[in-house]
């Protein structure tokens, strides 16, 4: 969303988006806080939620740009 709104660049956003979940997962595995299947499930759930949010964002942007059709007065 930050890249789409021209707030950040793709070169900085992608490494951050990949690094945070990866480091969190490695931390959880290293300290034996979660099983690997828990982490994979969390990644899949996070990806599904992010995809849904991105889809909702795209719909909202399309509605904002679409011309409004007003009914003719009778």
The first five atom37 places (N, CA, C, CB, O) and aatype in JSON, in Angstrom:
{
  "aatype": [20, 20, 20, 20, 20, 20, 20, 20, 20, 20, 20, 20, 20, 20, 20, 20, 20, 20, 20, 20, 20, 20, 20, 20, 20, 20, 20, 20, 20, 20, 20, 20, 20, 20, 20, 20, 20, 20, 20, 20, 20, 20, 20, 20, 20, 20, 20, 20, 20, 20, 20, 20, 20, 20, 20, 20, 20, 20, 20, 20, 20, 20, 20, 20, 20, 20, 20, 20, 20, 20, 20, 20, 20, 20],
  "atom_mask": [
    [1, 1, 1, 1, 1],
    [1, 1, 1, 1, 1],
    [1, 1, 1, 1, 1],
    [1, 1, 1, 1, 1],
    [1, 1, 1, 1, 1],
    [1, 1, 1, 1, 1],
    [1, 1, 1, 1, 1],
    [1, 1, 1, 1, 1],
    [1, 1, 1, 1, 1],
    [1, 1, 1, 1, 1],
    [1, 1, 1, 1, 1],
    [1, 1, 1, 1, 1],
    [1, 1, 1, 1, 1],
    [1, 1, 1, 1, 1],
    [1, 1, 1, 1, 1],
    [1, 1, 1, 1, 1],
    [1, 1, 1, 1, 1],
    [1, 1, 1, 1, 1],
    [1, 1, 1, 1, 1],
    [1, 1, 1, 1, 1],
    [1, 1, 1, 1, 1],
    [1, 1, 1, 1, 1],
    [1, 1, 1, 1, 1],
    [1, 1, 1, 1, 1],
    [1, 1, 1, 1, 1],
    [1, 1, 1, 1, 1],
    [1, 1, 1, 1, 1],
    [1, 1, 1, 1, 1],
    [1, 1, 1, 1, 1],
    [1, 1, 1, 1, 1],
    [1, 1, 1, 1, 1],
    [1, 1, 1, 1, 1],
    [1, 1, 1, 1, 1],
    [1, 1, 1, 1, 1],
    [1, 1, 1, 1, 1],
    [1, 1, 1, 1, 1],
    [1, 1, 1, 1, 1],
    [1, 1, 1, 1, 1],
    [1, 1, 1, 1, 1],
    [1, 1, 1, 1, 1],
    [1, 1, 1, 1, 1],
    [1, 1, 1, 1, 1],
    [1, 1, 1, 1, 1],
    [1, 1, 1, 1, 1],
    [1, 1, 1, 1, 1],
    [1, 1, 1, 1, 1],
    [1, 1, 1, 1, 1],
    [1, 1, 1, 1, 1],
    [1, 1, 1, 1, 1],
    [1, 1, 1, 1, 1],
    [1, 1, 1, 1, 1],
    [1, 1, 1, 1, 1],
    [1, 1, 1, 1, 1],
    [1, 1, 1, 1, 1],
    [1, 1, 1, 1, 1],
    [1, 1, 1, 1, 1],
    [1, 1, 1, 1, 1],
    [1, 1, 1, 1, 1],
    [1, 1, 1, 1, 1],
    [1, 1, 1, 1, 1],
    [1, 1, 1, 1, 1],
    [1, 1, 1, 1, 1],
    [1, 1, 1, 1, 1],
    [1, 1, 1, 1, 1],
    [1, 1, 1, 1, 1],
    [1, 1, 1, 1, 1],
    [1, 1, 1, 1, 1],
    [1, 1, 1, 1, 1],
    [1, 1, 1, 1, 1],
    [1, 1, 1, 1, 1],
    [1, 1, 1, 1, 1],
    [1, 1, 1, 1, 1],
    [1, 1, 1, 1, 1],
    [1, 1, 1, 1, 1]
  ],
  "atom_positions": [
    [[0.83, -1.18, 0.0], [0.0, 0.0, 0.0], [0.88, 1.26, 0.0], [-0.94, -0.01, 1.21], [0.55, 2.25, -0.64]],
    [[1.98, 1.19, 0.72], [2.86, 2.36, 0.76], [3.45, 2.65, -0.61], [3.98, 2.15, 1.78], [3.57, 3.81, -1.01]],
    [[3.8, 1.62, -1.33], [4.35, 1.8, -2.67], [3.26, 2.32, -3.59], [4.95, 0.47, -3.22], [3.5, 3.21, -4.41]],
    [[2.07, 1.78, -3.47], [0.95, 2.2, -4.32], [0.58, 3.66, -4.1], [-0.26, 1.32, -4.07], [0.19, 4.36, -5.03]],
    [[0.71, 4.13, -2.86], [0.39, 5.52, -2.53], [1.6, 6.43, -2.65], [-0.18, 5.6, -1.12], [1.53, 7.61, -2.28]],
    [[2.72, 5.92, -3.16], [3.97, 6.68, -3.34], [4.51, 7.24, -2.03], [3.74, 7.81, -4.32], [5.06, 8.34, -2.0]],
    [[4.36, 6.49, -0.97], [4.92, 6.89, 0.32], [6.31, 6.28, 0.52], [3.98, 6.48, 1.48], [7.18, 6.89, 1.14]],
    [[6.5, 5.08, -0.01], [7.79, 4.4, 0.1], [8.16, 3.79, -1.23], [7.75, 3.32, 1.2], [7.33, 3.7, -2.14]],
    [[9.4, 3.36, -1.35], [9.84, 2.73, -2.59], [9.79, 1.21, -2.46], [11.27, 3.19, -2.97], [9.84, 0.67, -1.35]],
    [[9.69, 0.55, -3.58], [9.65, -0.92, -3.59], [10.97, -1.5, -3.08], [9.35, -1.43, -5.02], [10.97, -2.57, -2.47]],
    [[12.08, -0.81, -3.33], [13.39, -1.31, -2.89], [13.51, -1.4, -1.38], [14.49, -0.42, -3.43], [14.25, -2.24, -0.87]],
    [[12.8, -0.55, -0.65], [12.84, -0.61, 0.81], [11.68, -1.41, 1.38], [12.83, 0.79, 1.39], [11.83, -2.05, 2.42]],
    [[10.53, -1.39, 0.72], [9.35, -2.06, 1.27], [9.47, -3.58, 1.21], [8.1, -1.61, 0.52], [9.14, -4.26, 2.18]],
    [[9.92, -4.12, 0.09], [9.97, -5.57, -0.07], [10.9, -6.24, 0.93], [10.4, -5.92, -1.49], [10.49, -7.22, 1.56]],
    [[12.13, -5.77, 1.13], [12.98, -6.42, 2.14], [12.39, -6.36, 3.55], [14.35, -5.78, 2.14], [12.52, -7.32, 4.32]],
    [[11.74, -5.26, 3.89], [11.14, -5.15, 5.22], [9.99, -6.12, 5.37], [10.67, -3.72, 5.49], [9.85, -6.79, 6.39]],
    [[9.15, -6.2, 4.33], [7.98, -7.08, 4.37], [8.41, -8.55, 4.45], [7.09, -6.85, 3.14], [7.71, -9.36, 5.06]],
    [[9.51, -8.89, 3.86], [10.0, -10.27, 3.9], [10.79, -10.54, 5.18], [10.87, -10.57, 2.67], [10.67, -11.62, 5.76]],
    [[11.59, -9.57, 5.63], [12.49, -9.79, 6.76], [11.75, -9.93, 8.09], [13.47, -8.66, 6.84], [12.12, -10.78, 8.9]],
    [[10.75, -9.13, 8.33], [10.09, -9.15, 9.64], [9.44, -10.52, 9.92], [9.02, -8.05, 9.72], [9.71, -11.09, 10.97]],
    [[8.61, -11.06, 9.01], [8.05, -12.39, 9.3], [9.12, -13.49, 9.36], [7.01, -12.76, 8.25], [9.01, -14.42, 10.16]],
    [[10.16, -13.39, 8.52], [11.2, -14.4, 8.53], [11.97, -14.39, 9.84], [12.16, -14.19, 7.36], [12.23, -15.45, 10.42]],
    [[12.34, -13.21, 10.32], [13.07, -13.13, 11.59], [12.2, -13.56, 12.77], [13.58, -11.71, 11.82], [12.68, -14.2, 13.7]],
    [[10.93, -13.2, 12.72], [10.02, -13.61, 13.78], [9.88, -15.13, 13.8], [8.64, -12.95, 13.6], [9.87, -15.75, 14.87]],
    [[9.77, -15.74, 12.63], [9.65, -17.2, 12.55], [10.92, -17.88, 13.04], [9.36, -17.63, 11.1], [10.85, -18.86, 13.79]],
    [[12.07, -17.38, 12.63], [13.34, -17.97, 13.09], [13.47, -17.86, 14.61], [14.53, -17.29, 12.4], [13.95, -18.78, 15.27]],
    [[13.05, -16.74, 15.15], [13.09, -16.54, 16.59], [12.2, -17.56, 17.3], [12.66, -15.11, 16.95], [12.6, -18.17, 18.29]],
    [[10.99, -17.74, 16.78], [10.05, -18.69, 17.39], [10.56, -20.13, 17.29], [8.67, -18.57, 16.72], [10.4, -20.91, 18.23]],
    [[11.16, -20.47, 16.17], [11.72, -21.82, 16.02], [12.94, -22.03, 16.9], [12.07, -22.08, 14.57], [13.07, -23.08, 17.53]],
    [[13.82, -21.06, 16.95], [15.05, -21.18, 17.72], [14.76, -21.36, 19.2], [15.93, -19.95, 17.5], [15.39, -22.19, 19.86]],
    [[13.84, -20.59, 19.73], [13.51, -20.68, 21.15], [12.41, -21.68, 21.43], [13.11, -19.32, 21.67], [11.87, -21.73, 22.54]],
    [[12.07, -22.49, 20.44], [11.1, -23.58, 20.57], [9.76, -23.08, 21.12], [11.66, -24.68, 21.49], [9.17, -23.71, 22.0]],
    [[9.31, -21.95, 20.59], [8.02, -21.37, 21.0], [6.87, -21.92, 20.17], [8.07, -19.85, 20.88], [5.74, -22.02, 20.66]],
    [[7.13, -22.27, 18.91], [6.09, -22.78, 18.02], [6.65, -23.9, 17.17], [5.53, -21.66, 17.13], [7.86, -24.0, 16.95]],
    [[5.74, -24.74, 16.69], [6.12, -25.75, 15.71], [6.19, -25.09, 14.34], [5.13, -26.95, 15.71], [5.61, -24.03, 14.12]],
    [[6.9, -25.73, 13.44], [7.04, -25.19, 12.09], [5.67, -25.09, 11.4], [7.98, -26.07, 11.25], [5.43, -24.16, 10.65]],
    [[4.78, -26.06, 11.67], [3.45, -26.0, 11.06], [2.66, -24.8, 11.56], [2.68, -27.3, 11.36], [1.87, -24.22, 10.81]],
    [[2.86, -24.4, 12.82], [2.2, -23.19, 13.33], [2.67, -21.96, 12.57], [2.48, -23.01, 14.85], [1.88, -21.09, 12.22]],
    [[3.95, -21.9, 12.32], [4.52, -20.75, 11.62], [4.05, -20.7, 10.18], [6.06, -20.8, 11.66], [3.69, -19.63, 9.68]],
    [[4.03, -21.84, 9.51], [3.55, -21.88, 8.12], [2.07, -21.48, 8.07], [3.75, -23.29, 7.51], [1.66, -20.74, 7.19]],
    [[1.29, -21.98, 9.02], [-0.12, -21.61, 9.08], [-0.3, -20.11, 9.32], [-0.82, -22.4, 10.18], [-1.18, -19.48, 8.74]],
    [[0.53, -19.55, 10.17], [0.48, -18.11, 10.42], [0.84, -17.3, 9.19], [1.41, -17.75, 11.56], [0.22, -16.28, 8.91]],
    [[1.84, -17.77, 8.45], [2.21, -17.08, 7.21], [1.07, -17.14, 6.21], [3.48, -17.71, 6.6], [0.76, -16.14, 5.56]],
    [[0.43, -18.31, 6.08], [-0.67, -18.44, 5.13], [-1.86, -17.58, 5.55], [-1.1, -19.91, 5.02], [-2.5, -16.95, 4.7]],
    [[-2.16, -17.55, 6.84], [-3.25, -16.71, 7.32], [-2.93, -15.23, 7.09], [-3.52, -16.98, 8.82], [-3.8, -14.47, 6.67]],
    [[-1.71, -14.84, 7.36], [-1.3, -13.46, 7.14], [-1.37, -13.08, 5.67], [0.1, -13.24, 7.66], [-1.78, -11.98, 5.33]],
    [[-0.95, -14.0, 4.8], [-1.01, -13.73, 3.36], [-2.46, -13.6, 2.89], [-0.29, -14.84, 2.56], [-2.77, -12.76, 2.05]],
    [[-3.35, -14.44, 3.44], [-4.76, -14.36, 3.07], [-5.37, -13.04, 3.53], [-5.54, -15.54, 3.67], [-6.11, -12.4, 2.78]],
    [[-5.07, -12.62, 4.74], [-5.6, -11.36, 5.26], [-5.04, -10.18, 4.46], [-5.26, -11.2, 6.76], [-5.78, -9.26, 4.11]],
    [[-3.75, -10.21, 4.17], [-3.14, -9.12, 3.38], [-3.74, -9.07, 1.98], [-1.61, -9.31, 3.3], [-3.97, -7.99, 1.45]],
    [[-3.98, -10.22, 1.38], [-4.59, -10.24, 0.05], [-6.0, -9.67, 0.08], [-4.62, -11.67, -0.51], [-6.39, -8.91, -0.81]],
    [[-6.76, -10.04, 1.1], [-8.11, -9.5, 1.24], [-8.1, -7.99, 1.43], [-8.82, -10.15, 2.41], [-8.92, -7.28, 0.85]],
    [[-7.18, -7.51, 2.25], [-7.06, -6.06, 2.46], [-6.65, -5.34, 1.18], [-6.04, -5.76, 3.58], [-7.19, -4.28, 0.86]],
    [[-5.7, -5.91, 0.44], [-5.27, -5.3, -0.81], [-6.41, -5.28, -1.82], [-4.06, -6.06, -1.4], [-6.58, -4.3, -2.55]],
    [[-7.21, -6.34, -1.86], [-8.35, -6.39, -2.77], [-9.39, -5.33, -2.38], [-8.99, -7.8, -2.75], [-9.92, -4.64, -3.25]],
    [[-9.67, -5.21, -1.1], [-10.59, -4.18, -0.64], [-10.09, -2.79, -0.96], [-10.82, -4.32, 0.85], [-10.87, -1.9, -1.32]],
    [[-8.8, -2.59, -0.83], [-8.19, -1.3, -1.16], [-8.38, -0.98, -2.64], [-6.69, -1.29, -0.8], [-8.74, 0.14, -3.0]],
    [[-8.13, -1.96, -3.49], [-8.28, -1.75, -4.93], [-9.74, -1.43, -5.28], [-7.8, -2.99, -5.7], [-9.99, -0.57, -6.13]],
    [[-10.69, -2.1, -4.65], [-12.1, -1.82, -4.9], [-12.43, -0.4, -4.47], [-13.0, -2.83, -4.15], [-13.11, 0.33, -5.19]],
    [[-11.95, 0.01, -3.3], [-12.22, 1.36, -2.81], [-11.61, 2.41, -3.73], [-11.67, 1.53, -1.39], [-12.23, 3.44, -3.97]],
    [[-10.41, 2.16, -4.24], [-9.78, 3.11, -5.15], [-10.53, 3.2, -6.47], [-8.32, 2.71, -5.4], [-10.67, 4.28, -7.04]],
    [[-11.03, 2.07, -6.96], [-11.78, 2.06, -8.22], [-13.1, 2.81, -8.05], [-12.04, 0.61, -8.69], [-13.52, 3.53, -8.96]],
    [[-13.75, 2.65, -6.91], [-14.99, 3.37, -6.67], [-14.76, 4.87, -6.53], [-15.67, 2.84, -5.41], [-15.59, 5.67, -6.95]],
    [[-13.63, 5.23, -5.95], [-13.33, 6.65, -5.79], [-13.09, 7.32, -7.14], [-12.1, 6.83, -4.89], [-13.45, 8.48, -7.33]],
    [[-12.49, 6.59, -8.09], [-12.17, 7.15, -9.39], [-13.32, 7.06, -10.38], [-10.96, 6.45, -9.95], [-13.35, 7.8, -11.36]],
    [[-14.28, 6.16, -10.15], [-15.38, 5.96, -11.1], [-16.33, 7.16, -11.07], [-16.15, 4.66, -10.77], [-16.63, 7.71, -10.01]],
    [[-16.79, 7.56, -12.24], [-17.74, 8.68, -12.26], [-19.07, 8.26, -11.65], [-17.95, 9.19, -13.7], [-19.52, 7.13, -11.83]],
    [[-19.67, 9.18, -10.92], [-20.96, 8.9, -10.3], [-22.07, 9.25, -11.29], [-21.13, 9.69, -8.97], [-22.08, 10.32, -11.89]],
    [[-22.98, 8.35, -11.43], [-24.12, 8.56, -12.32], [-25.3, 9.0, -11.45], [-24.48, 7.25, -13.15], [-25.74, 8.29, -10.55]],
    [[-25.77, 10.18, -11.76], [-26.9, 10.73, -10.98], [-28.18, 10.53, -11.78], [-26.68, 12.25, -10.64], [-28.21, 10.74, -12.99]],
    [[-29.23, 10.14, -11.09], [-30.5, 9.96, -11.81], [-31.05, 11.3, -12.29], [-31.53, 9.26, -10.92], [-30.89, 12.33, -11.64]],
    [[-31.69, 11.26, -13.44], [-32.3, 12.48, -13.99], [-33.53, 12.86, -13.17], [-32.68, 12.27, -15.49], [-34.3, 11.99, -12.76]],
    [[-33.72, 14.13, -12.94], [-34.93, 14.54, -12.2], [-36.17, 14.3, -13.05], [-34.84, 16.02, -11.78], [-36.14, 14.4, -14.28]],
    [[-37.28, 14.0, -12.37], [-38.51, 13.72, -13.1], [-39.32, 14.94, -13.28], [-39.33, 12.69, -12.39], [-40.4, 14.89, -13.87]]
  ]
}
